[in-house]
Amino acid sequence: MTFTKDINIKYSAKAKTRLENIAQIAQNGGVASTIVYALLEEKAVDEVVAAARDFNAPRAISITNSSDAVKISGSRYFYTPILQKIDFSRVKDKKVCIIGLPCHIRAAFNLEKLMGVKFLKIGLFCFKNFYLSSIKNILESNNINVEKINRMEVVKKDLKIYIDSSIVSIKLSELKSSTKCLSCKCFIPFEADIALGNAGSSPSETTILVLSNDGLKALKVAEKYLEVDSNVNIYQVLKMQKLKEKIASKKKI
């Protein structure tokens, strides 16, 4: 089973935030948190549910004020139960945006069909995630205080963890992932309205794939808060998707 031949990309670009407070702490271009800022500031959505900027716990948060967009900036490479934060008793009365990995976005897509609701779905490129416990175990075995983590990023085959003024590198091969994660064939979150990630752009930018009309509307709202460049390497994104499919097809659930 392959996905790349079926993807319908309505618009693609790369961008970075114009908002200084987000730029200072964001991963790559800070586009996800900037879109969140714009959607809440312009009243395009009522609520955004996403992973919290917490490097010590897998915590989801719900934000309703644009000033809180910084609370979701940056990347965390461990599993977070984002959909647990949705108030399903009120979901039909609000415009809710969900930001998550392909697995979160697919679950949200299925909930839309089951409950007759509509979310704005912003998905993130994902090759695989890890158990936070495996990250903590390695750090603690080296007498490193996990509570002082202030940033994470994957660089080639290493997870780089920023602690105060130092950087700790952990080989990705040393970290544990869920078997289902390894069997997932989605690098691109295909059911999303907008898909975001660094593949196809420079380290200081974010690649944007708009996959629906709702995604086009959302990006239009955020446009004035972003520096957008249409010269994006979409082939690199599709290459990563094909690689994910190839690797996942060899795994057993």
ZAMARGU-4260 file (C-alpha; in steps of 0.2 Angstrom, whole numbers, plus 5000, padded with zeros to 4 digits):
<rodrens>
0) 5000/5000/5000 | 5007/5017/4995 | 5000/5034/4999 | 5011/5046/4989 | 5002/5043/4972
5) 4985/5048/4981 | 4990/5064/4989 | 4982/5080/4983 | 4993/5095/4987 | 4983/5111/4984
10) 4998/5123/4989 | 5016/5120/4995 | 5029/5133/5002 | 5041/5136/5015 | 5040/5149/5028
15) 5046/5156/5045 | 5038/5166/5058 | 5038/5185/5059 | 5034/5185/5077 | 5050/5187/5088
20) 5044/5179/5104 | 5040/5163/5094 | 5056/5164/5083 | 5066/5164/5099 | 5060/5147/5105
25) 5053/5139/5090 | 5059/5123/5081 | 5064/5128/5063 | 5053/5141/5056 | 5040/5142/5070
30) 5026/5140/5058 | 5014/5129/5068 | 5014/5140/5083 | 5012/5156/5072 | 4997/5148/5063
35) 4990/5145/5080 | 4993/5163/5086 | 4985/5169/5070 | 4969/5158/5071 | 4966/5163/5089
40) 4970/5181/5087 | 4959/5183/5071 | 4945/5172/5080 | 4946/5159/5066 | 4945/5145/5079
45) 4940/5145/5097 | 4952/5133/5104 | 4968/5124/5099 | 4973/5107/5107 | 4991/5102/5105
50) 5007/5095/5114 | 5013/5107/5128 | 5030/5114/5128 | 5035/5102/5142 | 5051/5092/5139
55) 5049/5082/5155 | 5031/5075/5153 | 5020/5070/5139 | 5007/5083/5142 | 4993/5090/5130
60) 4985/5107/5133 | 4971/5117/5126 | 4974/5135/5123 | 4961/5149/5119 | 4972/5165/5119
65) 4984/5169/5105 | 4997/5175/5118 | 4998/5156/5124 | 5004/5150/5107 | 5022/5150/5114
70) 5016/5136/5125 | 5016/5124/5111 | 5032/5129/5102 | 5047/5118/5098 | 5047/5099/5095
75) 5045/5085/5108 | 5050/5067/5101 | 5040/5057/5113 | 5022/5051/5113 | 5008/5063/5120
80) 4990/5058/5121 | 4984/5074/5113 | 4966/5069/5110 | 4962/5066/5128 | 4962/5085/5130
85) 4947/5087/5119 | 4931/5091/5128 | 4919/5080/5118 | 4904/5086/5127 | 4906/5103/5119
90) 4915/5099/5103 | 4900/5102/5092 | 4898/5120/5099 | 4916/5126/5096 | 4928/5128/5082
95) 4943/5117/5087 | 4960/5115/5079 | 4970/5100/5083 | 4989/5099/5080 | 4997/5082/5080
100) 5007/5068/5072 | 4999/5057/5058 | 4992/5045/5071 | 4983/5060/5080 | 4977/5067/5064
105) 4970/5050/5058 | 4961/5048/5075 | 4954/5065/5073 | 4948/5061/5056 | 4939/5046/5062
110) 4931/5055/5076 | 4924/5068/5063 | 4915/5054/5054 | 4909/5045/5070 | 4903/5061/5079
115) 4898/5072/5064 | 4910/5086/5069 | 4924/5095/5060 | 4941/5100/5067 | 4954/5110/5058
120) 4968/5097/5058 | 4986/5103/5057 | 4998/5088/5055 | 5017/5087/5058 | 5029/5076/5048
125) 5034/5061/5058 | 5047/5047/5055 | 5045/5040/5072 | 5043/5045/5090 | 5051/5037/5106
130) 5046/5033/5124 | 5050/5047/5135 | 5056/5034/5148 | 5070/5028/5137 | 5076/5046/5135
135) 5076/5049/5153 | 5084/5033/5157 | 5099/5037/5146 | 5101/5054/5153 | 5099/5049/5171
140) 5112/5035/5169 | 5124/5049/5164 | 5119/5060/5179 | 5110/5073/5169 | 5095/5082/5176
145) 5081/5079/5165 | 5071/5094/5172 | 5083/5106/5164 | 5079/5100/5146 | 5075/5116/5136
150) 5075/5110/5118 | 5076/5094/5108 | 5080/5091/5089 | 5084/5076/5078 | 5099/5079/5068
155) 5103/5064/5056 | 5104/5049/5067 | 5105/5058/5084 | 5093/5066/5096 | 5101/5082/5102
160) 5095/5088/5119 | 5099/5105/5125 | 5102/5107/5143 | 5107/5124/5149 | 5122/5129/5139
165) 5127/5111/5134 | 5121/5098/5121 | 5119/5080/5124 | 5118/5068/5109 | 5109/5051/5110
170) 5109/5039/5095 | 5092/5036/5089 | 5096/5017/5089 | 5097/5018/5108 | 5079/5024/5110
175) 5064/5013/5111 | 5048/5016/5100 | 5031/5008/5099 | 5030/4993/5087 | 5014/5002/5080
180) 5024/5018/5077 | 5037/5008/5068 | 5024/5000/5057 | 5016/5016/5053 | 5017/5021/5034
185) 5014/5039/5036 | 5028/5052/5036 | 5015/5065/5029 | 4999/5066/5039 | 4987/5063/5024
190) 4971/5067/5033 | 4977/5084/5039 | 4971/5101/5032 | 4989/5108/5033 | 5005/5097/5035
195) 5021/5105/5042 | 5039/5099/5045 | 5057/5103/5041 | 5060/5091/5026 | 5062/5101/5010
200) 5067/5117/5019 | 5082/5124/5027 | 5085/5122/5046 | 5077/5139/5050 | 5061/5136/5039
205) 5046/5125/5039 | 5039/5116/5024 | 5020/5119/5022 | 5009/5107/5012 | 4990/5113/5011
210) 4979/5098/5008 | 4962/5105/5009 | 4951/5120/5006 | 4950/5123/5025 | 4969/5122/5026
215) 4970/5136/5012 | 4958/5147/5023 | 4968/5144/5038 | 4985/5148/5030 | 4977/5164/5022
220) 4973/5170/5040 | 4991/5167/5045 | 4999/5174/5030 | 5003/5191/5037 | 5012/5184/5052
225) 5024/5173/5041 | 5038/5176/5028 | 5033/5164/5014 | 5043/5157/5000 | 5036/5146/4987
230) 5053/5139/4982 | 5051/5123/4993 | 5059/5105/4989 | 5043/5095/4989 | 5052/5080/4981
235) 5062/5079/4997 | 5046/5077/5007 | 5039/5064/4995 | 5056/5055/4996 | 5054/5054/5015
240) 5037/5047/5013 | 5042/5034/5002 | 5056/5029/5013 | 5044/5028/5028 | 5033/5017/5018
245) 5047/5005/5013 | 5054/5004/5031 | 5036/5001/5038 | 5032/4988/5026 | 5046/4977/5033
250) 5039/4978/5051 | 5026/4967/5059 | 5013/4974/5071
</rodrens>
